[in-house]
Amino acid sequence: MKKIFMCIAAAAFLTSCGVTKAPVMGAIYTDVISGTAVTSNKLATKVGTGKATGILGLFATGDASYQTAAKNAGITRITHVDERNYTILGIITTYETFVYGE
């Protein structure tokens, strides 16, 4: 029983909280939108999104790729890309990609 408890305690201490890639981070709360990429194509009004979510740094799911976001809106020429990084106490993290284009 003691070995099981020690294994669970070791796993709890070795797992980290989830973090996202953001230009600025808050220790308790982060909700930041930032620009990622720009092309020379003229600005357009279509926007496609992709999203990935993680829980406790243990589970993660989703597709936040540029390709998926563009496909979701039928975009074939990308003008620029923004991203949103959101986290609460490292428990829930979300990364969203916003692709703009024609």
Phi, psi and omega in degrees: 000320180297322179295320179297315179299318180295321178294318178295317179296318179296318179297320180295320181284331183275342178276141180256164174285160180281145175225158176240164177275112180219151179295331174223148182232141172256143182292327183258319187213136175225132173212090189235133173250132181217159177278144181243314185214149178222142175242177179273000178294149180290151184300146181226170185257347179289142176221132177242150182234151172225150187215141173227142183229142176232152179233120177058016183070008181257323182237139177213141180209155176126174179222106181251027182285154176300318183299314180294317179298317179294317180297322180299334180249003181070032181272130177247340177234113183276135176260316175200166184228133173242161176224150176238129178243126186224132175208146174237113178053019182073005181279309177241127177235142179225137176235121179242142176246132177244114180253126179251143179173197182248000000 
